[in-house]
Amino acid sequence: MKLSTILATGITLSCLSVNALALTIGFAQVGSESGWRTSFSESVKAEAKKRGIDLKFSDAQQKQENQIKAVRSFIAQGVDAIIIAPVVETGWKPVLREAKRARIPVVIVDRNIQVGDDSLFVTRIASDFSEEGRKAAQWLMDTTQGNCKIVELQGTVGATAAIDRAQGFNDVIGKYPNANIVRSQTGEFTRTKGKEVMESILKAENGGKGVCALWAHNDEMALGGIQAIKEAGLKPGSDILVVSVDGVPDYFKAMADGDANATVELSPHLGGPAFDVIEKYLGGDKNIPKLISTTGDLFTQDTAAAEYQKRRLQ
Ligand code: GZL
């Protein structure tokens, strides 16, 4: 029986444990643009199954209008709660107001939203993207003694992960007078676009001669960039260093093969913490912080082969 039905009967939750109820939760996911995103979706679905949650899943193919349509559909279905992984930060206020009017709690996971009213969502569960950028930059500065001409593949325009990773990376390299980003363009977080953009960057940069490193906002774009570097006749991982974020298995393989150098891991396991918050909130505990942060470690070639073996079977 859905929680909203139980509440309508007037039964108080004190005699029921929320997590014993068959909750119905809507999840508006960005899409399946990267290996990390796919792992994130699979992890949420597996966790929902484990908890007996009826998960209504929507893949928006990276289009915000599809996400908003999905949220409106969840509201119409009268779900117990909604999880949104927002593709971009702006444009959310109207539909979140509709969810609030329907008394359906919303949890934001991963990227952020800009709504100017934090009563419109229970909390945000996310990694510190700026810290990821700082870790990637510091590894590159330490490796090159702060002397590096960098090209950058940025994530989706307007996405928190792209905005904050760029800011964190730039904060660090700004301290090194001989380190600078000479080319920067969005690869939309995908391998295909990352390769295409890197091909044009290499052409514009004398075939890549003199380029010290590729900094990519996610592994997927980095893997596309690696392909482009090879096709330009250069060795990724040595002629051009490669540093990224996510920690997907294919990237660990690339590091083990010497084609990439470092990545900052981003856990895809955000479903458990999101469901915990929803069960807590519906159980009457409203004392929930507005941000629940996760962090990831930086991995390099020396442990890549072992880490790949661990991850490829998951
Ligand atoms: C960051 C997330 C990014 C991943 C990419 O948390 O929003 O989106 O780094 C994905 O792989 O496309």
Boltz pocket constraint, residues with backbone or C-beta under 6 A from the ligand:
constraints:
  - pocket:
      binder: B
      contacts: [[A, 33], [A, 34], [A, 35], [A, 36], [A, 37], [A, 110], [A, 111], [A, 127], [A, 161], [A, 188], [A, 189], [A, 217], [A, 218], [A, 219], [A, 220], [A, 245], [A, 246], [A, 266]]
      max_distance: 6.0
